[in-house]
């Protein structure tokens, strides 16, 4: 796909767990020591992680967005929610244990905008955190949404790397009541943004992309899809494109221009 940041060197190695702790009920922050991945990682890319050893269960690796990378220390940050057997097993890994890692994979965000709005919902905020830290101290604002106040631990994570953060919750317990799409027009009208980066639930992506296209604001969407390989071989993560063709989220994405993929 045109305009996205290309894939660099892929690394397959064992990464040491430096920290793995709950940051919210059912949500963990994993810090890995993987200097080669940290050196190559770009905002919007992802890694495939798997338990090491002959008797690992589950057998297949799982995709995780990169929430941060430090070239100097070799640290890679992953923020994940426990939703199944793979993430449950991951949540029990202790400092000093090893994980198999492949990455960085996929195409990341083009962060060349002069003033950027990041729009994320739920765990879709993880790759946007890496984008914010990379853009900083450039001009950016964050529009973050969740179901309730209990889910909005993200505010503290973004606080040091954005000019302003806008919060929405479905139940109105924190910030504006509603979704990111509901207050996007209000935020965008007064912001003079020349770039929107977004990741989260499909209905949110659809609404953000539609607004951006209507108002001629360059927009990039990061898709979240199940995948088995991360290289484009298994075809599990195929999505439809606007030109009637197909693209693989792991290989051609996960970041696409808003007008390139069918979000219906």
N, C-alpha and C positions, 0 to 999 in steps of 0.2 A: 504494500500500500504506500502511496506517495505521502511525503510530509512527516512521517513518523521517524523517531530516532531508531537507527538500525541495530541489529543484533551484533554484539562483539564476540569475544572469546568465551566459550562455554567451559565450565570447570566441573569435573566429576571427582569428588574427594570426600574424605571423612571430615566432619566439622565437630569441634568440641563444644559442648553445651557450657556456657559461662553462667547463665542464669535462666530460670524458667519459673516464673511466679505469676499468681493470679493478680490482675489489676482491677478486676471487677468479677462478680459472680459468674463463673463459666467462661471467662475471658482471660487469656494468658499472654504474657509478654515473654518471648523466647529470645535470648541473646546468644548468638553463635560466634565462635572464633573461626572465621573462614577468610583469611586475607586475600586469596585469589578472587573469590566472589565479591568481596567488599571493594576491591580495586576496580572491578569492571561494572558494577551495578549502576543502573540508571533508574530514576523515578519512573514507576509504571511497570517495571519488569517484575518477574517472579522467579521462584526457585521450586524445584521438586525435592521434597524431603521424605526420607524413609528411615525406618528403624534398621540398625545394622545387625549383622549376624545371620547365621544359616537358618535359624528358627524364628525369624521375624514375622510378626503378625500385626497388621495386614502385610501382604507381600508387596503390593504395588505402592509406589511413592504417591504423595499427595501434593497438589500445587498450593503454594502460599505466596501472597503478595509480599514484596519487600517493603517494610515500613521504615527502614533506615539502614544506612551503610556508612561506615567510617573507614576511609582508606588508611588513615594513620594508625589505627588500633587493630584493624582487621575484623571489626565487629559487624555483624549483620543482625538487624532487628526484625523479628516476625511477631505480629500480633494476631492471635487466632482465637476463635470460639470453639469450644468443645461441642461437637455435634454428632459424632459417630465413633466407630472403633479406632480409626486412624488418629483423630485428634485426642481421643481419650488416652490412647497409648502414649502420645506425644506429651500430654500433660504430666505424666509421671516421670519423665526423664529428669535426671539430676545433674548438677554441675559436675563436669569431668567425664560424663558419658559422651558417646559419639553418635552422630547421625550421618547418614549418607545424604549428600547434597549435590544437586545438579543445577547449574545456573551461572550467571543470570540468563534467563530465557525471555523470549518475546521482544516486542517493540515497546519502548517507553514513550513518555510524554515529550512533546516539544515544549520546552519551558522558556521560549524566547520572547514571550509577551512582555510588554512594558508594565501592564497592570493586570494581574490575573485574579480570577475568582475561582476558588476550589469549591465544588459542590459535592458533598458526600453524605450517604446514609448508611447507618449501621456499620458493619465491618468493611464497607467500601471506603471508609475513611483511612484505612491502613496505608494504601499506596499514596494517598494524597498527603499523608504526614511526611513521607519521604520527599514528595514534590515541594512541600512548603519549606522544609529544611534546606533544600537545594536552592530554591529561589531566594530565600532570605539572605541578605537584607533587602532584596528587591521588593517592590510594592505588590502586596497580595492581601486578599481577604478570604475568609473561610465561611461557608454556609454549611452547617452540620446539622443533621437530623437524626432523631431516634424515636423510639416508642414512648419513652418516659424519662424523667430526670435520672433514674437509676442507671440508664445506659450512657449518659453523657459525661463519662470520665474523660472523653476525648478533649474537652475544653482545656484541661491542664496540659495535655501533650502538645497542643497547637499554640499555646499562649506565647511562647518565646519566639515563634517563627512566623508570625503573621501580624499585620497591622490592626486587624479587627476580626473578631469571630462572631457570627450570627448563629443563634441556636433555635431550633424548632423541635417540638415534641408532639407526637400524635395526640396525647392526652392533655397537653397544656400545663404539665407540672413544672416545666422549665423552659424559659424563652418564649417564643411565639407559639401559639397553638396551631397545629397543622403540619404540613409537610414542607420540605425544601421547595418544591414546585409552587406551593401556595404563595410563598413570600419572595420568590426569585424576582418577579417583576419589580417589586419595591426596592430590593437591594441593587439590582442591575441598573435601574433608571438613574440612581444617584451616584453610581460608581465609576462610570466611564471606562469600563473594562474592555480590553482588546483581546482577551483570551479567557475561555472557560474550560476547566478540566473537571471531569465528573466521574464518579464511580459509586455504584450502589445498586439497589433493586431496579429491575427492568422498568417498572412504571415511572420511577424517578428519572432514569436515563432518558426515557421517551419524552417526558415533559421538559426536561432541561434542554435536550437537543432541539425540540420543536421551537422553544422560545429563542434559542440562540440563532437558529436558521432564519426565523422570522425577522429577527432584529439585526441580522448580518454580523453576528459576533462569532469569530472563529471558535469552534468548540471541539474538544476531543473527549471521547467516551471510552472508559475502560470496562470491558465486559468480564463478568465472572461466570465461568463455565466449568462443568465437570470435565476432567481430562485424565487420560491414563498414562501418556508418555511424555508430553511436553515438547515434542519435536515435530509434530505434524504427521506421524506415521499411523496412529490408531484411528484418526478421523472422528473421535468421540466429541470433539468440541467445535464441530462445523457450524457455521452460522450463515445466514443468507445475506447477500449484498444487494445494494440498490440497483445494480446493473443486471440483476437476474442470475448472477453467479453465486458462488459459495466461497467462504474464507474459513480458515482454521484459526481459532482464537489464540492458540498457543504459538503458532508460527507467524501469522500475519498481524496478530494483535499482541497482547490483549487490548492495546490502545488503537483506536481508529478515529478518523475524522467523523464528525457527527453525521455527515451526509453519505457516508460510504456504506454503512451497514443498516439492515432492516431491523428495527427495534420493536416491530409489532409482535 
